[in-house]
Amino acid sequence: MPKMNDLTKRIRSNPFVRNFSSVKIPQDKREVKLSVPIKPVDQRLPPKVLESVMSILVSVQWDRWRFMLPAKPLLKLDVAVVSHGHADHWHPNFWKKDVVVMPDEAIAPAQYGGLRNIVRVGGSPVSFGPIRMVNLNATAIASVVGQFVPKPHANWWLVGTRNAGILFVGDVNIADLATMRHFLKLCPSFDYHVEAVLLPSYGRVRTHGAGEPAALAREIASVADELRRTHGVLIGALPHPICAGWSDFNAAVA
């Protein structure tokens, strides 16, 4: 057996990284069958790109979640990026952050109305050190997919460096998942590179356009498999409130 390099050792020993060959949804008796077996995380991206993805993930707080991965942060600032104004995605530690980045059109929950560390981002990107953040509302997403899209449950963010990019989707309606499929097909034409996608992980819900309780969890698992297979991206899960059986990385509440 060949020796494992340092990157492989760090990834395969980390409890927040999944290496699996099947996807189960605890809320549903059915199982989402994978189209192809999933390679281990350390075999799916070039080492330099994978290191960059993990460094971006640990450099930022994503809504109320953080990723606990074996990587070196890229920022000295303590930064959170917020997808929308729903209070269940905000965290009391926002009061201690150096910067909380949020969409220009979002409204902060009442209990956070006194925050003075908020940076609002509209159509122009914002950068912190090597990390660049692009806010995507319905209009920006529609400009990429070339057609009208329904207003997403939350704004999307493209967060990246020169070496790697992450699409952060903090909350979804079922209709947003079809939009995401189109977006990832077309975004390279707009010079957006995406190596990882962050998605919320739900239990049984009847909101978000779900017709029956397990529909949203099942649909996200299916989309995660499709994005991984079609685009070669890594998938991170934001437990809302459960950890995912379909992700490569699970975040934890900060």
Secondary structure as GFF3:
##gff-version 3
##sequence-region A 1 254
A	DSSP	alpha_helix	6	12	.	.	.	ID=ss1
A	DSSP	beta_strand	23	24	.	.	.	ID=ss2
A	DSSP	beta_strand	31	32	.	.	.	ID=ss3
A	DSSP	three_ten_helix	41	43	.	.	.	ID=ss4
A	DSSP	alpha_helix	47	59	.	.	.	ID=ss5
A	DSSP	beta_strand	60	62	.	.	.	ID=ss6
A	DSSP	beta_strand	65	66	.	.	.	ID=ss7
A	DSSP	beta_strand	79	81	.	.	.	ID=ss8
A	DSSP	three_ten_helix	87	89	.	.	.	ID=ss9
A	DSSP	three_ten_helix	92	96	.	.	.	ID=ss10
A	DSSP	beta_strand	99	103	.	.	.	ID=ss11
A	DSSP	three_ten_helix	110	112	.	.	.	ID=ss12
A	DSSP	beta_strand	118	121	.	.	.	ID=ss13
A	DSSP	beta_strand	126	128	.	.	.	ID=ss14
A	DSSP	beta_strand	131	136	.	.	.	ID=ss15
A	DSSP	alpha_helix	138	145	.	.	.	ID=ss16
A	DSSP	beta_strand	156	160	.	.	.	ID=ss17
A	DSSP	beta_strand	165	169	.	.	.	ID=ss18
A	DSSP	alpha_helix	174	186	.	.	.	ID=ss19
A	DSSP	three_ten_helix	187	190	.	.	.	ID=ss20
A	DSSP	beta_strand	196	201	.	.	.	ID=ss21
A	DSSP	alpha_helix	215	231	.	.	.	ID=ss22
A	DSSP	beta_strand	234	239	.	.	.	ID=ss23
A	DSSP	beta_strand	249	250	.	.	.	ID=ss24
A	DSSP	beta_strand	252	253	.	.	.	ID=ss25
###
